[in-house]
Amino acid sequence: MTTFAGQRVLITGAGSGIGRLLAQRAIYRGAYVIAWDIDADALDRLAAEFPQRTAVYRLDLASREQIKAAAEQVIEDHGGIDILINNAGIVCGKPILQLSDEQIERTFEVNALAGFWTVRAFLPGMIARGHGHIVTVASAAAINPAPLLTDYGASKAAAAGFDDALRLELKRYGLPIQTTGVLPFYIDTGMFAGAKSRFNFLLPVLKPEKVADSIINAVEKNRARLIMPPLVYGMFPLRLLPPALFDAVTGFFGVSKSMDKFTGRST
């Protein structure tokens, strides 16, 4: 079991959306939250809400240099962390030919590479202390992407693969560090505004509060993987089907058209 009480919990993208909800829930459980985000105003609001239970750091998670500098500062200020939640993510929602080079690169930098840099910065301290928990928030798009999500789906597949390989590597070397990979469907935070499925009762756009609660519970129970909603679990065996049949099944559930009315928000 992983407990939040008395633990130092670093959450990326903690200023809004799922990250803010995770910060609140961790604090309610007795944790001290170290919040990273690019939005200074959002960080200030979080710090004002929990002035004794948070430390905030503004940085761009697309920058390896800023991540390294912020991590060094966190270690100096707090002596390291106990739980790392790599939550930050961005989405463009455009056809591949409408994406700029910079948008593609930034999507991978935030959604995938930032996880490498944070883990490399904080894992040595976890190993030295003999405990730790690393959470990677990927996406159901990692196993069942949709049109308009070439960059996002690929970046989240990289994050999911990173989580799986990291879990096995930690076990291989007998290191007492837990991992949890999170693969949710679209979440109603505004990031995926306009996205939907054909059968909402089977494949709903998820309520952010429920997702945050489920992530916290999964961490507490040391679950290696959390997939939401349950129907997404079925995508794993479906991947064994011939591509044409797989496409037909996912098309039936509306996944291939789920981004058709996407509006999202500015990234």
Secondary structure, 3 states (H helix, E strand, C coil): CCCCCCCEEEEECCCCHHHHHHHHHHHHCCCEEEEEECCHHHHHHHHHHCCCCEEEEECCCCCHHHHHHHHHHHHHHHCCCCEEEECCCCCCCCCHHHCCHHHHHHHHHHHHHHHHHHHHHHHHHHHHHCCCEEEEECCHHHCCCCCCCHHHHHHHHHHHHHHHHHHHHHHHCCCCCEEEEEEECCECCCCCCCCCCCCCCCCCCECHHHHHHHHHHHHHCCCCEEEECHHHHHHHHHCCCCHHHHHHHHHHCCHHHCCCCCCCCCC
